[in-house]
Amino acid sequence: GVYCAALILRASAKTPLKELLERIPKVYTAGTQITLASYAGDIMELLSRRFAEKAGFREGLLTRESRGWVRITPVSGLKSLYIAAQADSTEAAKELCGDIEELISELDGKHKKGK
């Protein structure tokens, strides 16, 4: 996708491809898996309600937070979720993962008590 966009821009702007690729902002990722006391589907439902206004639901839950993007997906066959974050620094991506992991742990604890 990005490469194609760069080719289109190059054709219209007559800018060398190498220069266009250098202009693309760097993105850093971090990921973690969290084991749950509850079923992953139950927690995903709670998360979908929490992020309903700003989330997309394709291959998990995708939401834009102030520091970057977060995708949360259930791990097949396990009571766990995988959290992947993208941000403009490794530190910000790790912090996003940590923030979402905290939220999931809180929701998991409340959900388990409510059952």
C-alpha positions, 0 to 999 in steps of 0.5 A: 500500500505505502509503496504504491502510494509512493509510486503514484506521488512520484508520478505526479510530483516527479520526486525520486522514489527514494526521497519519497520513501525517506519521507514516510514516518517511522512506525514502531511496534510492540506486542504482548499476550495476556492470559485471562480468567474469563473467556476471550470472547467475553472480554472482547465484547466488553472492550467492543462496548468500551471502544464502540465510538472509535474502534473498528472490528476487522480481525480483532478490535482496532482502535486509535489512541492518543499515542498510536494504534492498538489491535486486540485479537483473541488467541485461538483455543486459549483464554488469552488476548494478543495486544499489538500497538504501533506508535512513533517510538518503541517506548510509546508502543510499549506504553500503549500495550501496558495501558491496554493490558491494565484495562483488560486485567481490570475488565477481566477481574470485574467480569469474573467477579460478576459471574 
